[in-house]
């Protein structure tokens, strides 16, 4: 009997070990992908409207720009270009993740005149930009004079980082801000409602995580306040998933 049962036990044991190995391999691959290849992010504010909306969930490509080392010469990495949307560690508080659009790259001479961005003496075409106010309404509020006509070295704006105010003044020539090497000037597409490089400065290259690839899910803001408690929130989400989802934005490429 032992000789009959032995192969069966060994076969069952082999199946269990094989299943565990397969599961472990899947977990390792998933961890690798999440750590090095893609990462999920949620859009929490209106600063990138209408390109990205509150409630959009993104998959971000963490490999597209490389790591800035020698491997960049061996792999087909992209360079960070003007107009790219990037996810990055907020320079003032690196624990936070921000998403903005690159407006100025190293060496650029940048300025805003009546909300219009000029790069190296030429107006920048920005079909993605959203404005909340009429083009000539900036003079109503002194703070808007800084926001819409940048850089200004005579007065700081409300909410501006003091360190950036001092740094910015040293980088302005002929009313233009010069973007230093290894840094990027970023802005939100919702230009009148965005805390961006105008207020806190450049994004260092090492802070940039990657580039959004895809909106894999989008949730209507009306459903942003589910019941309190983990179990109740889970039940709420499961029972309202079709009402919550913006189907016209789900699985949309980001550009």
Buried (B, 14 or more C-beta within 10 A) or exposed (E): EEEEEEEEEEEEEEEEEEEEEEEEEEEEEEEEEEEEBBBEBEBBBBBBBEBBBBBBBBBBBBBBBBBEEEEEEEEEBEEBEBEBBBBBBBBBEEEEBBBBBBBBBBEBBBBBEEBBBBBEEEEBEBEBBBEEBEEEBBEEEEBBBBBBBBBBEEEBBEEBBEEBBEEBBEBBEEBBBBBBEEBBBBBBBBBBBBBBBBBBBBBBBEBBBBBBBBBBBBBBEEBEEBEEEEEEEEEBEEEBEEEBBBEEBBEEEBE
